[in-house]
Amino acid sequence: MTWVKICGITNLEDALVAVEAGADALGFVFYESSPRNVRADDVGKIVKSIPEHLDKVAVVVEDHTQGIDFPSSITAVQWTHTSIPENFAGLVENRSTQRIKNFVAFPAAALNDKSVKRLTDAFVRFNDLSQRPNLSPVFDALFLDSGSALQPGGTGKPFAWQRAVPVADELRKGPFKLVVAGGLTPDNVAEAISILHPWGVDVSSGVESRPGKKDPDKVRAFIKAVREADNASSN
């Protein structure tokens, strides 16, 4: 089944709606410029009421991590980049893993022949490294979003899914998992799944009544649409 993350959670009410609807993960944005920015203390209080099996994801932007003290209940960090780093292969080889999962997010608009080659070269390198005993994954999943340098996420606009097909195909060959984000809604998520066949999907603004406040009906409709797409693909 497709992993579903409801991102931009700012309050307990929205978190509980997402849990009740069947979400697999909740995302908390630690980025001051975002209307969905939350404080670590508030996140700590929210997740006390969330089942342990759900992923609780701290979403951060590149170098804007100084001074953040993640709650101990956070199970993953999503490192959001506004471009695809030239040294991505080095990040794959050298980023240290901790007690929590590491996700990495890139803007799909940065995909071109050169950047796709950098990514695929990194996938090859990681496949080689994965043959070493006792090596744990550096990144558990790779997110493709519609962000930019000015707005790292939460744009509400989908990217060109067809352009990402080569990357999605490469990801299925190796240990990385693809998560599609950016502009997803209850009405278009099934199409995104049918084109890219991702491991997971990530939604924020597409299930909101306003920035930072979820619409319960949209949250339920989104997860229902994902599960219906799952059922259709298995038949």
N, C-alpha and C positions, 0 to 999 in steps of 0.2 A: 504494500500500500504506500501511496505517496505521503511522504513526511510533510506536515503542514505547520508552518510557523506563523503565528499572529504577532506582528511586530508593532512597536510604538505603544506598548502598554504603559499607561500612566497611573492607573488606579485599580483597586481590588475588584470593583464591580466588573470592569471590562475583562480582567484576568479570569474571573469565575465564569463569565459568559463563554469565553474562548475554551476553557476547560470543559464546560458542560457540552459545548458543541462538538468536541472531539479533537481539539488541536493537539499536536504532538510537542509543540514548543511555544514559548512566549519570548518576545524580544523586548529588551529595555534599552532605550537609546541614551548613551552617555556622551552627548555632544551638545554643548551649550547653545549653539546657533539653531538647534532644531526646536520646533514647537512641541515636540514629543520628549524633550529632554527630561530626565528624572534624576533624583538624587539617590545615592547609594542607600541612605537610611530608609527612604521610602520603598525602594525595591526590596530591601530586607524584610520590611513589614508585610509587603504584598505576598512574597513567595512563601511565607510561613503557612499560608492557607492553600498552597498549591501542591498537588500530589507530587511525590518525590520522583516518579518515573518520567515526568515531563522535563524537557530541556529548558533551562532558564538561561537565555542568551544575552550577554552584555554586548551591545553594538557600539563600537568606537570607530573614530575616523583618524586614520594615519597617525600623525604625531600629536593628536589632541588627547593624549592619555595621561599626561603628567598630573599627578595629584589625585587620580581616581583610585579609590580603595574599594574594590569590588566586594560585595557581600559574599560571605563564605558559601552561601547557597547557590551562587552562580555556577552553572555546569559547563558553559561554553563562552568563548569570546569570539565575536565576529569582527575581524580586522578589515575595515572598509578603506579601499584605496580609490583615489580619484583618477587613476590611470593604471595601466599595467606596468609594473616596475621593470626596468631593464634587467635587473638582477633577480628576476623571479625564480630562476633555477637555483640561485644561491639561497634565497629565502626557503625554498623547499628543502635544501640540504642542511641549512644551519639553524632554522628557527627551533628553539628548544621547546619541548613539550612539557606540560605540567600536569597537575591533577585534573585539569579540565580540557575539554575539546577546543580545538582551534579551527575556526572557519575563516576563509578569506573571501572578500567581495571586490569585484571589479566592475567598472561601467562597460556594458556591452558595446557602447559607441567607440570604445578604444580598440575594438577588434579590427584588425587588418591583416594582410599577409605576414608582415613582420611580427606583430604581436602574437598571432596564432602560432607562428613558428616558435617563438620564445616559450609559449605555453606548452606546446607539444614536446619541445626539447626537454622542458622541465619534467613532463610526464614520463618521458623515456628515462631520464636520470633517476626519477623516483622509483620507477619499476626496477632499475638496477640496484638502487639502494635497499629496496624492500627485500632483496634476497639475503641481506645481511641479518644474522641472527640478532634477536632482541631489539630490533629497530622499530619503534612505534611510529605511527603516521604523524607527519608534520602538520598537515592540514587535513581535517576530517571531511571537509566539503568546500567546494568552490561555488560562490554565488555570482551570478551575472545579473546586474541591475541596470537601471536606466539613469543612473546618477551622472553627475558632472563635477568639475572642479568647483563650481559655484554652489551646487546643491548635491552633496554626496549621495543622498537618498531621499525617499519620500516625494518623488516628483509627480507621482500619479500618472505617469505616461509609460506605456509599454515600449520596449525596444523592438527592433526588427528581429523577430525570432528566427527567421530563415537564415540570417547571417551567422547565427550562432550554431547552426547544425554541425559544421566541422568540429568545433570544440566539443560539443555534446557527444559526437561520435568518438572522439579521442578519450574523453572522460570515461566512457563505458568500457574502454580497454584496460584501464588501470585502476588504481586504488582510490582515486578521487571520486567524489559524488557531486553531481551538478544540482544546484538549487536555482530556480528561476524566480526573479523578483522584479519589481518595477512595473507599476501600472496594471497589476492583476486585479480582476474584479470577479464577482460571481458569474458574470456574463462571458468573460473571455478566458478564464483559467483552463477550461477543458480544451480549448484550441491550443493554448501554449503547451499543455501536456501532450497533445497529439503530435505536435511538431518536434518537440525537443526530448520527450520521454525522460524528464528529469527524475532524480531521486526525491527531490523535494520542491515545494513552492513556498514563497514568502510574501505576505501581504501586509500592508499597513493602511495607506490612505484609501485603498479600494473598499475598505469595510468600515469607514468612519462616517460619523455625522458631521464632524468638524475636526480639525487637526488636534490630535491628542485624545479624542473621545470616540470610542467605537459605537457602531450601530449594531445592536444585538441581532436584528434580522439579517443584516448583511453578513455578519460573521457566520451565522448558521447557514445562510445560503451559499457562502463561499465554500465552506467545508463540505456541504452536501454536494456541490458541483464537482469537487475534487473526487469524492467517493464514487459518484456516478461515473466519472471518467475512468476511475480505476476498474469499476465493474465492467464497463464497456470494453476496455482493453483486454480483460481476462476472458471475455466470451468469444 
